Amino acid sequence: MATAKENAIDLYMKGIRDGHAEEAVNAYTGARYTQHSTGVADGKEGFLAFFGPFIERNPDRDIRVVRALQDGPKVFLQAHQVLNGGAARWVTTDFFDSDDEGLIVEHWDVIGEDTPPNPAGRTLVDGPTDVVDLDKTAANKALVAEFIDACLIGRRVDRMGDFISDEVFHQHSSGMEDGLAAFAAFYGAEDCPLSFQECFLMVGEGNFVATLNRTRLNGQDMCQADIFRIENGKIVEHWDNAEPVPPREEWANSGKF
């Protein structure tokens, strides 16, 4: 029996990249398919109604899964999409729930436009991908959960050094420099445009932890994915991706969360 991670990857790659949407959604999803992606209705029918036209509009689909994590029934994928020879470039961060057979039954995502390298020279997807330290999964999830609660939601910038390495902190967020000091200065500023309200989902495997968060940016409600790499009990690398939460009247399903 395939794992939930394998099914999520196959749904993505065979269904969307390779254009076999109906075959994939029938093979890799369960009795229900609850959808939270903007513009996509629930069920297999909703998937096909969205991705049938998407595949027709975008005949050239260069899609690769960059990072993949599984944590019990939950799966996280980070993917990079280049459509129609570079006419559009997207970073997608997807969270899945699965049933007892590993079939996908629920999906959340954040889709953001790819951006040039940040001031540190890092892109939204480059950097290490190998999952190691499987025995530290629980401890690393606890570290990230406390960091988000204390420092991002609680804005205890003075405690960031308890969680982030002061020796190396590679930052992939657009516009950001490397280092703990740079991030603390950004998030600790009185006019910081970003705030965190809730960590809604967490998927951890080994040295990587991915979270789906309710945030606000310049007064706009956002759905934000954050990926953390942990080494020796400290956060040493960070990626993110954010998407505005659309007005309720534009929802095709029960919403981003």
Rosetta blueprint (number, residue, H / E / L):
1 M L
2 A L
3 T L
4 A H
5 K H
6 E H
7 N H
8 A H
9 I H
10 D H
11 L H
12 Y H
13 M H
14 K H
15 G H
16 I H
17 R H
18 D L
19 G L
20 H L
21 A H
22 E H
23 E H
24 A H
25 V H
26 N H
27 A H
28 Y H
29 T E
30 G E
31 A E
32 R E
33 Y E
34 T E
35 Q E
36 H L
37 S L
38 T L
39 G L
40 V L
41 A L
42 D L
43 G H
44 K H
45 E H
46 G H
47 F H
48 L H
49 A H
50 F H
51 F H
52 G H
53 P H
54 F H
55 I H
56 E H
57 R H
58 N L
59 P L
60 D L
61 R E
62 D E
63 I E
64 R E
65 V E
66 V E
67 R E
68 A E
69 L E
70 Q E
71 D E
72 G L
73 P L
74 K E
75 V E
76 F E
77 L E
78 Q E
79 A E
80 H E
81 Q E
82 V E
83 L E
84 N H
85 G H
86 G H
87 A L
88 A E
89 R E
90 W E
91 V E
92 T E
93 T E
94 D E
95 F E
96 F E
97 D E
98 S E
99 D L
100 D L
101 E L
102 G L
103 L L
104 I E
105 V E
106 E E
107 H E
108 W E
109 D E
110 V E
111 I E
112 G E
113 E E
114 D L
115 T L
116 P L
117 P L
118 N L
119 P L
120 A L
121 G L
122 R L
123 T L
124 L L
125 V L
126 D L
127 G L
128 P L
129 T L
130 D L
131 V L
132 V L
133 D L
134 L H
135 D H
136 K H
137 T H
138 A H
139 A H
140 N H
141 K H
142 A H
143 L H
144 V H
145 A H
146 E H
147 F H
148 I H
149 D H
150 A H
151 C H
152 L H
153 I H
154 G L
155 R L
156 R L
157 V H
158 D H
159 R H
160 M H
161 G H
162 D H
163 F L
164 I E
165 S L
166 D L
167 E L
168 V L
169 F L
170 H E
171 Q E
172 H L
173 S L
174 S L
175 G L
176 M L
177 E L
178 D L
179 G L
180 L H
181 A H
182 A H
183 F H
184 A H
185 A H
186 F H
187 Y H
188 G H
189 A L
190 E L
191 D L
192 C L
193 P L
194 L E
195 S E
196 F E
197 Q E
198 E E
199 C E
200 F E
201 L E
202 M E
203 V E
204 G E
205 E E
206 G L
207 N L
208 F E
209 V E
210 A E
211 T E
212 L E
213 N E
214 R E
215 T E
216 R E
217 L E
218 N L
219 G L
220 Q E
221 D E
222 M E
223 C E
224 Q E
225 A E
226 D E
227 I E
228 F E
229 R E
230 I E
231 E E
232 N L
233 G L
234 K E
235 I E
236 V E
237 E E
238 H E
239 W E
240 D E
241 N E
242 A E
243 E E
244 P E
245 V L
246 P L
247 P L
248 R H
249 E H
250 E H
251 W L
252 A L
253 N L
254 S L
255 G L
256 K L
257 F L
